[in-house]
Amino acid sequence: MIELQGISRKFQVGNEAVHALRSVSLGVKPGGYLAVMGPSGSGKSTLLNIIGLLDRPDQGVYLLDEQNTTDLNDRQQAAVRRHKIGFVFQFFHLVPRLTAAENVELPLILAGFDADERKQRVQNALSALGIADRSRHRPDQLSGGQRQRVAIARATIMRPGIILADEPTGNLDRASGREVIDILENLNKQGMTLIMVTHDPELGRRASRRIQMIDGRIQSDKAQTHEDI
């Protein structure tokens, strides 16, 4: 369960204070599928970064599985992030010098898994996403869709309960984008909570819930049925 209570975040840009989030409150139940939409600068990515424990609010409380994460130090937050949250970004953020398999394996190494279990998990993850034959390829030897599949495999290799996707199709052609969304939605059907930032109205309509952000505030929060989609 994700629960944000009165979250505010501002940044200093030169002499001006920019309010990225203004007293945002939001709850997301386990297994939810939420699209976060709004114009550039509305606070979407800041919201995602705070949910992902990549940033801290200036005010408010963030409860994750009833644990107050705002009281945790950086090391404790990193431990929660490693085990509970997976990230999928628009620009993949793969390590260029590592192969696909090595990129996926990296979180397992950091978490201290032994070599045999790492190898088996990586093989299973790449096979499940249809890219086992690309395991020895570096990112520059992969298509955009293949790179995003590697990124999804890396994001889910620790079997987190939450996937945070920031414009996951923004750097892909339409066909590859549809394949990536199908993969993410299938993971959601398996029980993972999916929170996706997108500018694409079509993708926004696919979510079971859609929030619209304006100027750091939630302007609307709408549950969507299959009839809406």
N, C-alpha and C positions, 0 to 999 in steps of 0.2 A: 504494500500500500504506500503510495506517494501522497504526502499531504504538505502543502505549502500554506503558511499562515502569515499574511501581511508582509510578503517579501518585497523589499526595495533594494535597488542597486543603482548607484550613480558613478560616473566616471568624470575625471577632470580632463578636459581637452583645452589646453591653453589656459585662458582665464575663465573659461565657461564650464559650469557643471552640467553634464548631460545625464538626465534621469532615464536610464535604460529600462528599469522596472519601477512601478509605483504601486506599492501596497497590493501585490498580487496574491490572491488566495486561490488554491486549486487542489482538488483531490482526484487521484487516479487509482482505480481499483486494480488488483492483480489481474492480468490477462486482458486489460483494456487496449483499445486501438484508437489513438488520439492524433489528429492532424492539427498542427499549430500553424496558422496562416496570418498574413498581414504584410503591409508594405515594408520595404527596407527601412531599418531604423526603428521598427515598432517594438523591439525587445525579444523577438523570437529566439535568436541564438543565445542571448544572455540567459533567458529562461532555461533553455536546454543545458547550458553550461552549469547552471546552479543545480538543476536536477541531477546532472552527471557528476557533481562534486568536483568540477574543474574550476569553479569560482565560488566565492562566498558572498552571501548577501550582506548589505550594510545594516539592514533591519529585518526582523521577522524570524520565523522558525521553519525549518525544513525537517519533517519527520519521514523517515524511510523505514518501513516495517516497524513502526512505533518507536524507532530510535531517533533521538534528537541529534542529527548530524552536525548541526551548527555548534555543538559543544565539543566536537571531536578535533583533535589536532591534525596536522597535515598527514602524518604517517597513518593515523587511524582512518582518516578519510580515504587515503589511497588503498588501504586494505578493503574497505567496504566497496569502493569503486571496482577493484580488481575482481571481486567475487560476485558482485550483484549487477553490474552494469556493463553493457557492451556498446561500443560506439561505431557508427557508420557515417563517414563524411563524404561530402561532394567530391573532394580531390583525393580520396583513398588513403593518403598518408601512410603508404607502404614504405618500408626501408629499401632504397633502390639497390643496394649491393646484396641483399638477401634474396634467395629464391622464394617462390610462393609458399612452399612447405616451411621454410625457415621463418617467414613472416608470421604464419599462422602459429608456429611453435613458440614464438617469443613470449606470449603471456604465460605459457606453461613453465618455461624456464624461470621466469621471474617469480612464479608461485612455488617453485621448488619441486615440481613433478619429476619422477625418475625418467630416464631415457626411453625405456620400453613403453611406458604409458603415454609419453609424449608422442612417440612415433605412431602408436595405434590411434590415438585421438586425432592426430593431424590427418592420417590416411582416411579415417572415417569421415572427417569433416569435408575434405576435398572431394571424396567420392560422392558424398551426399549432394554436393553442389555441382557435380558434373565436370570437375576440373582436375581430377586425379592425374590425367595425362599431361598436365601443365605444372606439376609439382616442382620440377627442377628449373623452371623458367623464372627469370628475374622480371620485375614489373615492366621494364621497357620492352620485354619480349611478349607482352600480353596485350590483348585488346582492352578497351575501357570496361566492357562488360565483364571480362575475365578478372580484371583488377578489382572490380567492385565485389565479385564473388569471393575473391581471396580476402578482401576486407571484411566481408560478412562472416566468413569462416573464422577469421581472427577474432572478431567481435563476440562470437558465440562459443569459442573453444572452451571457455571456462564455465559454460552452461549457466549464464546469468539469467535472472528473472526479468530483466529490463533491457530493451534495445532502444537506443536513442539514435535517430537517423536525421542528419542535417542535410537537406536537399540531396538525398541519395541518388536521384536520377539526373541531377542538374548538369552533369558532365558526360552524359551518355546519349546515344541516338535513341530514337523512340522505341525500337524493337528491344534493344538491350535494357532500356529503362523499364519496360513492361516485365521483362524476365526478372529483374532485380526486385520489383515490387511484389511479384508473385512469390518470390523466395521469402521476403520479409513477412508477407501476409501468412504464408504457410507456417512460419515460426510462431507468429501470433496465434494461429489456430492450435498450435501445440502447447500454448499456455504462456508464452512470453509476452510481457507487456510491451507494446510498440508505441513510441511517441515519435512522430515524424514532423519536422519542419519542412514546409513546401510552399512554393509560389504557385504551383500548378493546381487550378481549380478541379481538374479531373481527378487528380490524386487525393485532393482534400475530400471529395465526395465519396471516396472508397472507404474512408475511416468510419468507425462506428460512432465517433464523436469528433466534433470540429470546434476549435476555438479560434476566434478572430481577435488579433491584437492591434491596438492603435496607441501610439505614444506611450508605450510601457504599461498599458492597462489592458485587461481582457474586456473587449467590447461586447462579445457574444460567446456563448458556450452552448452548443446545440448537439443533442443526441440525434443520430441519424439511423433510420431503418433502411432495409433493403429497398423499400418503396421510394425512399428519398434518392437513393443511388440510381 
